[in-house]
Amino acid sequence: MTRDHRDAAELAELLEEGTPDADNLTKELTRLEKDIAEWEFQTMLGGEDDPRNAIMTIHSGAGGTESADWAAMLLRMFLRYVERRKWKGEVIDLQDGDQAGIKSATIEVQGDYAFGRLKAETGVHRLVRISPFDSNARRHTSFASVFVYPEADETGEIAINPADLRVDTFRASGAGGQHINKTDSAIRITHIPTGIVVTCQTERSQHRNRDSAMKFLMARLLKLQRDEEAKKKDALEASKAENAWGSQIRSYVLHPYKMVKDLRTGVETSDTEGVLDGDIEQFIEAMLMGVKRGEG
């Protein structure tokens, strides 16, 4: 039994005996129970890549402005979740929608077990609501896909031959002020052997954009390497092909009722505002603990 377990047991015994300091002991017991629950959940994050930082991508689905707006809502939700966990999140690429929202976004997330937690968000997220863009106030269904990569170690874990890269510079588009549209600071890197293409255009400095794009490329290559290893061992298939448009993981309904439901675990809540403000821990923990039980 761990020290925290022993402390909690001793506090529980004191409470049963009717100690006069029951209020303080109750608070301490609650704190210890929370710490123990966090520790128990942490033991579920035993994957090789779980402790790593993460790179997350969001892509709007078919549906034009509706889906672009939904993708922007998801971007805010995840950034708020990063803030709640006191991690560091930086948008390293952002493609604005034609009228509103975003076509795609890439976020670098730095924090303990960022990949281990955020990997549970991979899949298609579905929104049902009365469209703010429809003058007839009809109900619309929108989709956006999310994928999460483990960030590669900067110590040379992924070897890249410079001859395998094609690096293009271009003028950034969308938000960013006048300067960002006047210089060819945006970077597009193509890894020729795999055909993987990454872009970064959020920084004014071409050098910083290149660094961010290389981080994303290494994460993509690391994920590709992990997928190939998994297939060779006939282990869990973790291919991006699983992120097809039919693989919905969560439904967010804002009309005719309010509910967010995870389709993998059955966890649901009517607090849609809280979820869209980043309160998604219950879904992540239920998914990861469910996966662990299924594996055992």
Secondary structure, 3 states (H helix, E strand, C coil): CCHHHHHHHHHHHHHHCCCCCHHHHHHHHHHHHHHHHHHHHHCCCCCCCCCCCEEEEEEECCCCHHHHHHHHHHHHHHHHHHHHCCCEEEEEEEEECCCCCEEEEEEEEECCCHHHHHHHHCEEEEEEEECCCCCCCCEEEEEEEEEEEECCCCCCCCCCCHHHEEEEEECCCCCCHHHHCCCCCEEEEEECCCCEEEEECCCCCHHHHHHHHHHHHHHHHHHHHHHHHHHHCCCCCCCHHHHCCCCEEEEEECCCCCEEEECCCCCEECCHHHHHCCCCHHHHHHHHHHHHHHHC
